[in-house]
Amino acid sequence: MRFRRAVAGGAAALALVTGISIGAAGAASADQSGGGCRYLSADGLQVRTCVDGDGAGDIWTEVQTSGSNNTHINRCAGVVDSNQNILPGSLNCNVVWGPGSDVFSNTVFPGSGTYYGVSFFTSPAYWYGGETPPISI
């Protein structure tokens, strides 16, 4: 089964990258719980999207792909808040060959709250790559 998401929905999510304020950075002793990975098959790829942090208030997302799709793709990884807004500065996109590569979001220091890692592809078409379980600070 192919998982597609409307290009308009992806454009709306990307539009949220600008103009959103981030709270103060978490303290060095911030408690962190949750996180983890989600798996999704999309257009010949197996996509693994994970969110993690080091317990000091910073969070990042990693997306890995494997499979039979050997297409050049622009893969993106980011961190979203509980309202599904991409945190400014977290989004990172790289053009990679479909199978066997990793992309990491930029590390962010969002302060207390619940966050998720997300991944998506913007070429050759828009594909949703998955959202992780929540991670809380």
N, C-alpha and C positions, 0 to 999 in steps of 0.2 A: 504494500500500500504506500502510495506517495503522500507525503505530508507537505502541503503547501499552505502558505499564509498569504493573504492579500498583500500586494505591493503597497497599497495605501496604508495598511496597518504597519508595515515595516517603516515606511516613510514617516508616519506619525511618531513611532517610537524613536526614530533617529532625530526627529525635530526636537524631542525633549532633551537632547544632549546639551543644548545651550539654554541659558537663562534660569537654571534651577540652582538654588543655593544649597550648599552642604552645611550641615551643622559643624560645630567645633570638633576637632580631632579628639579621639578617645584617649584617655590616660594610658600610660604605659602599663598599668596593672588591670586593664580592661578584661572582664570575663567574656569568654566566647563560648558559644555552644552551637551544636548542629553542624550544618554543612553537609557535604557529600556530593555524590554524582548522580546523574540521570543519563540513561541511554536511549537513543532513538535511531531508527533506520530511516534514511532519506535518500532516495534516488541513487541506490547502489552504494551508499556509504553507511557505516555504522558510526554514530556520533556519540562521543562521551563528553559531557559538560560537567565540570566540577567547580565548586566554590570552596575556598579555604582562607585561612588567615593565620597569623602567628600568635594570637592571643594578646597582642599589644594594641589592638584597635584597627589593624589594617586588614583589608580583604582583597582578594583577587580571584579571577575566574580563569580556568584552563579548559580549552576545547581540543580534543583529539579526534582524528578520523582514521578509519581504516575501511578497506573494502575494494570493490571492483571499479569504482568510478575514477577514471584517470583524467578528469577534466580540470583545467585551471579554474580555481574558485577563489573568490574574495571572501575569506572567512573572518568573522568578527566575534569578539568576546567582550562582555561588559558585566557590570554589576548594577542591579536595579534595586530600588527600595520597595517597601511593601505596597506602594501605589503603582508599581511597574514603571517608574521613571528611571531612566538610565542616569546613574550618578555622573556628573560632569568629571571629565578626566579619566574615567574608567575604560571607556571604549577604545579598543585597539583592533584594527583590521589589517590583514596581510593577505596577499595573493599567494596561494600555495597550490601544489598538485593535490588532488582529492585524497588519495589514500596516504596513510602513514605520516602525518605531520601534526604538530601542535601549534596552537596560538594562545598566548596569555593576554588577558586584559592588563591594563595598567593598574598598579596597586593604589587603592584609595583608603583614606582614613575618615570614614563617615560619621563617627560618633555613635551613641547608643541607638539601637533600633534593630529591625529585622530586614535582612537583605537576601538576594538571590543572585546566582550567576546565570547568565543567558548567553546563548550563541545563535548565530544566524549567518547566512551566506547572502551576499548581494549580487553575485554574478556566477554563472550566466543568467540565473533567475533568482528571485528571492526565495529562500528556503529557511524555515524555522528549524534551528538545531537543538532546541530544548532549554529547559529551565531546571535548575538544581533544587534540592530541598532547601529550606530556609537555614540561614546562619544568623545568629543573634549576637549582638555585642551589648 
